[in-house]
């Protein structure tokens, strides 16, 4: 999985790998601990390359003790690694490139990346990551539900009891079709038609919660392995009102936004509107544009007049 220019924003793990697990190390004997040194890996200036050199070994905090603190590139790809201990990379604050592709992590503690404030390129392609960011979970569960007249409110109620029942039915269908509900998903206590924000993982494109408009606070996370697949999944819909791209790499964002079939594409934000900017969807997400000069075209008709003089 490719993450470009994450910087310190580890919560930007909105991308997950669904690659099949790589070969496991022999379960018989205890695996050897890898110590990264110039004898075991290639040290070139501020680059440390351990590609394919640590297979069958495990990483501990001591594994990284010999790496110079000014290292800017660390390549650990193609080693069938299972984990990186939390805090193991803490002293490598100058890292700009971290290549962890073709391993078998399963999950990685977010603390692994907590000190990598200069990280620009994190590659987890085909590393069997099945990780829903805790930041998404925590933020949804911390939402303040309440009246729209209360300045502290972050999310108001649904429009009716019928709509709340409809949202609940979608959640039940999502679980029945194989989705994993990891947060929320039930009515809030007290008066009003409030519904706690729900987060689904392991969502497939054939599921109803992926393909249909729920009109409720439900986030469905779908795994992918590369940018082309992500764009294909994003465009695999009869709707196309809005999309958002989250990255610090504006070059990458520019390439993605050109290919997304949506009326509005936000970068590192979502649902921000400006009265001067046209707003409207593609496909079944509406006809015409509101706001901006495009709104005038929606509500007027052009008339052509030709006059012969003389």
Order of alpha helices (4+ residues) and beta strands (2+ residues): beta-beta-beta-beta-beta-beta-beta-beta-alpha-alpha-beta-beta-alpha-beta-alpha-beta-beta-alpha-beta-beta-alpha
